Amino acid sequence: MAAAIRWEYATTDSPDKLNELGAEGWELVGIGHAGGGERFYLKRPLPSLRERITLDQRKQVLDADGGGDVR
């Protein structure tokens, strides 16, 4: 039996951030109303432990390099 996909969730009130979030792998799954405006609900697959460690290590290297290109 295959492992079930685990999800992480996010919300934003800014439609201007949707393209940025989409580029980060977030998928828009719903729109609601909050405080007189719209609230956008998003989800993406939760990375495995191996992927999270790799992503964390990559972020540390990029941050240490000033955000430059790492090869």
Contacts in CASP RR format, 6 or more apart in sequence:
PFRMAT RR
TARGET T0000
AUTHOR 0000-0000-0000
METHOD contacts of the structure
MODEL  1
MAAAIRWEYATTDSPDKLNELGAEGWELVGIGHAGGGERFYLKRPLPSLR
ERITLDQRKQVLDADGGGDVR
5 45 0 8 1.000
5 46 0 8 1.000
6 45 0 8 1.000
6 46 0 8 1.000
7 43 0 8 1.000
7 44 0 8 1.000
7 45 0 8 1.000
7 46 0 8 1.000
8 43 0 8 1.000
8 44 0 8 1.000
8 45 0 8 1.000
8 46 0 8 1.000
9 41 0 8 1.000
9 42 0 8 1.000
9 43 0 8 1.000
10 21 0 8 1.000
10 26 0 8 1.000
10 41 0 8 1.000
10 42 0 8 1.000
10 43 0 8 1.000
11 39 0 8 1.000
11 40 0 8 1.000
11 41 0 8 1.000
11 42 0 8 1.000
12 18 0 8 1.000
12 21 0 8 1.000
12 39 0 8 1.000
12 40 0 8 1.000
12 42 0 8 1.000
13 34 0 8 1.000
13 37 0 8 1.000
13 38 0 8 1.000
13 39 0 8 1.000
13 40 0 8 1.000
15 38 0 8 1.000
15 40 0 8 1.000
18 28 0 8 1.000
18 40 0 8 1.000
21 42 0 8 1.000
22 28 0 8 1.000
22 42 0 8 1.000
24 44 0 8 1.000
25 44 0 8 1.000
26 42 0 8 1.000
26 43 0 8 1.000
26 44 0 8 1.000
27 42 0 8 1.000
27 43 0 8 1.000
27 44 0 8 1.000
28 40 0 8 1.000
28 41 0 8 1.000
28 42 0 8 1.000
29 41 0 8 1.000
29 42 0 8 1.000
29 43 0 8 1.000
30 40 0 8 1.000
30 41 0 8 1.000
31 38 0 8 1.000
31 39 0 8 1.000
31 40 0 8 1.000
31 41 0 8 1.000
32 38 0 8 1.000
32 39 0 8 1.000
32 40 0 8 1.000
32 41 0 8 1.000
33 39 0 8 1.000
47 55 0 8 1.000
58 70 0 8 1.000
61 70 0 8 1.000
62 68 0 8 1.000
62 70 0 8 1.000
END
